[in-house]
Amino acid sequence: MAEALPYGLTEEGLAILQAVERRLLWLTTYLLHDINKLRPNPDGMKVGGHQASSASLVSLLTALYGVVLRPHDQVALKPHAAPAFHALQYLLGWISLEQLRSLRDLGGLQAYPNRVKDPGVTISTASAGLGAAATIFGALAQRYVRDHFGSAPPGRYVALVGDAELDEGNIPEALGEASAYDLRSLWWIIDCNRQSLDRVVPAALTRQIGALFAAKGWRVLELRYGSQQEACFRHPQGAWLKEWLDTCDASEYQSLMTLPGAALRRALQRWGERHGKEVAPLLASLDDAALKALVYNVGGHDLRQILITLARAEELEGPLVIIAHTIKGWGLPLAGHLENHAALLTEAQLAALQAEHDIAPGAEWDRFPPGSAEHAWLQQSLARRGFAGPPAALTPRLPAVKVPETLGLRHPATTSTQAALGQLLVALSELPVLGERLVTVSPDVAVSTGLGGWINRRGVYAPQPRPDYWQEHGVETLLRWQEGPHGQHLELGIAEHNFFLALAMLGLAPEMQGEMLWPLGTVYDPFVGRGLDALKYATYAQAKFILVGTPSGLALCREAGAHQSFLTPLLGLGLPQLVFYEPAYAAEVEVILCWALRQLLDRQGGESVYLRLSTRPLPQEVRGGAAAWRRQVLAGGYWLRDYRGAPDYRQAPRVHLFASGAVLAEALAASEAAREDGIYANVINITSADRLFRDWMAFCRGARSLGYLDELLPPEERQVPAVTVVDGHPLTLAWLGNVLQAPLHALGVTAFGESGALPALYHKHQIDAEAILGALTRLLFTKRGQATFLPAP
């Protein structure tokens, strides 16, 4: 006897839901046919859209959105199932036909669900595995908000995950954090269709899925067998079928799916003969079509079994995973085929499917009409669960707080930008409202990135209070590692993808949790690249956070050479929705950090901010300044050594030295040495190559002026030779030669580092004062043909 239906569903209701499932399969398939073969295609290039990958998730989407999900549930969709999701939105009346048919067109629905550009999407998905893992940190942000502010939206975080996505390295990295933080409102549903893009996934990998999650502390439910199969297993004549299903190689199972039922019958007969099983009675009782339907009646396409499993999940505390066995291309002629990933149905196959689904010509886009049983049932189900429309972001409740432009701190005469950050965070911890809503994140490098003082004041977040045995046993420590639900630092394991996904979801707390947080994350700057895909995901989703990469550059000279970051300034210039700064002095860090905190309050126009800091102490040439100076720091740079007022400035040799970050000391030393030789070497401190580069790009795209570059480099200073220097890739500043329209030598790091003293490494990579002097000398006095590069008077 079949198990009773949960959720108060009747057999009549189940039949209606199955009709919805069938219509969703048709609409998804026809949508992809339309955008690939019917919609005008001016460039003639493939549109794509994954008919097979969408089909494997149709049944699960039908059950979730038709019966189970509630308005506050946050769903991350398998990227390749986006067409099925949008077709479901259309079927539910949440989007128009015009919107649906705009899939993968300019200004239309995105290829992969995007929370900013697609209606009904609250968690973006892009690269495989990232949207799924983001749900872990969304659930963590939800729990953090609830513990700190007393309330948070009650929804679950649900990820619909392709089985091939589990191969991504960020997945096993993320799973452990779910159990470490006891995240109970978290479900993952694995679309286990045994196929990736090019291959059938080895059976051993499929069998490991449950073990992987269990080892990471998750509850595991398996949705493997359909109702027909379960009934067959209970019958003496069919008990052998379970053994065959459990031991059949995935490739054989898939290949038999593409063949007529007679081929499947012969394969089962041969298996029975080899293993001494009495298979004949069951085979004789079924025709070829019925046999094939039984063998491929997997749990992930049996709505009864899906709903029963989801109801069981409701009774358990998470984190929880459901391994749902599905068929890639379910219900389509290309079901299970090895090469179905990017395949589209032919015209003949589509016509046959249309006839099979009883879709009349001209009715291809029809939804269930008002007055039909299906339409009434869906609307009642949505209303019963509280849906007034598609899920949407919350309206942020922004606190009434004015973030100051500076904190008025007195910085030491010699200090590093990383040390300045630590001092500033301690000061911020004292501010009302902001201090309570600032949350720091680190992948196990909190102390070595300057967060010790902040942690001592604000504690470490944990779902339950944990004893500090060091303090309890009287062991003296500089760091008070006090863990509990009111701590404001999140200490993650050493996994940069987790770090950036946590920043992303904390940075979306106003839209997802209804509460403002100011997330600030610190990571060794060389390891920004290790989490780059997740950082791109975070900025693509328009999360708002502050990223601090520190220590950076060759200052990590005693560590392994690969730790000495040189590409990160280019990442800072290249990533959209992220403003990059590399300050040299503590006062600059203070101004930029306060501005960054204000940026995060601007939920529409604000961007995330990336500060590249250093552990190298510098004499503080600048100890703060007036509003005009603060504006220059934020706009991208200012003149630190300015000889323009000298009486003979225009007659003497002159050059501009552009420097960013810790190498300002070398630029200043070179400037002083050059002055002894009668050369005016202006030093221009570039606090943000990114802000200046944006001005240049705007000019290249038709802006009437160079923006702040017009002020920083007025026309009379543009045909002056220049040297740029940065403890990073020289391309970071080399583009300034285009602005100057003058010769420029770009100094920077283009090779891997090695262990050694910092002066020796600066010399080897030619970014020390001697190298700067050599570059400006070559610019000013080396003849090329008959011309020198002395500036015109």
Disulfide bonds with the S-S distance in Angstrom:
none
